[in-house]
Amino acid sequence: MTGSTIVALALSMTLATIGQLLLKAGMDATGAQVALEPGALLALVRTIATSWRLLAGLAAFGSSALFWLVALSRLPLSTAYPIVSLSYVVLLAMSTIVLGERPSLLTWSGAVLVMCGVAIIGIGQR
């Protein structure tokens, strides 16, 4: 794996994490829970259009997809996807720090299992 491929994966993971944090903060700021009804979805579009957090989150998440495409052009999906799954662990830590969420011990245990699984897959790719 080349350095530029690692950079593409890292940027994809970082931007996706930032995007998810901004999207959650933006939805928390609205104080609304969105129903899956046509009127509610239209209201969500209006909310997105007037929230800098939601717009920035969508932009970051969309940008992460561009770097993901770069990585996919260079790596097998079976290699790239497990590596990017580490973003779940990073997001768990960042949601605790930035959003003040309090994941359970069971959640943290699952994150450790994800990291172990990625390590096993990495060893198997050699």
NORJOTA-V913342 format. One record per residue. N is the residue number from 0. RES is the residue in three letters. OMEGA is omega in radians with two decimals (999 if undefined). Layout:
n,res,omega
N,RES,OMEGA
N,RES,OMEGA
This chain:
n,res,omega
0,MET,-3.09
1,THR,3.12
2,GLY,-3.12
3,SER,3.07
4,THR,3.08
5,ILE,3.11
6,VAL,3.13
7,ALA,3.11
8,LEU,-3.12
9,ALA,3.12
10,LEU,3.10
11,SER,3.14
12,MET,-3.10
13,THR,-3.13
14,LEU,3.09
15,ALA,3.12
16,THR,3.10
17,ILE,3.13
18,GLY,-3.14
19,GLN,3.11
20,LEU,3.12
21,LEU,3.12
22,LEU,3.13
23,LYS,3.12
24,ALA,3.12
25,GLY,3.12
26,MET,3.07
27,ASP,-3.13
28,ALA,3.13
29,THR,-3.13
30,GLY,-3.07
31,ALA,2.93
32,GLN,-3.03
33,VAL,3.06
34,ALA,3.10
35,LEU,3.10
36,GLU,-3.10
37,PRO,3.14
38,GLY,-3.13
39,ALA,3.13
40,LEU,3.07
41,LEU,3.08
42,ALA,3.10
43,LEU,3.10
44,VAL,3.09
45,ARG,3.11
46,THR,3.13
47,ILE,-3.08
48,ALA,-3.09
49,THR,-3.11
50,SER,3.13
51,TRP,3.14
52,ARG,-3.13
53,LEU,3.11
54,LEU,3.12
55,ALA,3.12
56,GLY,3.10
57,LEU,3.11
58,ALA,3.13
59,ALA,-3.13
60,PHE,3.10
61,GLY,3.11
62,SER,3.12
63,SER,3.14
64,ALA,3.11
65,LEU,3.11
66,PHE,3.07
67,TRP,3.11
68,LEU,3.07
69,VAL,-3.13
70,ALA,-3.13
71,LEU,3.12
72,SER,-3.05
73,ARG,-3.05
74,LEU,2.97
75,PRO,3.12
76,LEU,-3.13
77,SER,3.05
78,THR,-3.04
79,ALA,-3.02
80,TYR,3.08
81,PRO,3.11
82,ILE,-3.12
83,VAL,3.10
84,SER,3.06
85,LEU,3.11
86,SER,3.08
87,TYR,3.12
88,VAL,3.11
89,VAL,-3.14
90,LEU,3.09
91,LEU,3.13
92,ALA,-3.10
93,MET,3.10
94,SER,3.07
95,THR,-3.08
96,ILE,-2.99
97,VAL,-3.05
98,LEU,3.13
99,GLY,3.10
100,GLU,-3.12
101,ARG,3.12
102,PRO,-3.13
103,SER,3.07
104,LEU,3.11
105,LEU,3.10
106,THR,3.10
107,TRP,3.09
108,SER,3.08
109,GLY,3.10
110,ALA,3.09
111,VAL,3.11
112,LEU,3.08
113,VAL,3.14
114,MET,3.10
115,CYS,3.13
116,GLY,3.10
117,VAL,3.11
118,ALA,3.12
119,ILE,3.12
120,ILE,3.13
121,GLY,3.12
122,ILE,-3.12
123,GLY,-3.13
124,GLN,-3.07
125,ARG,999
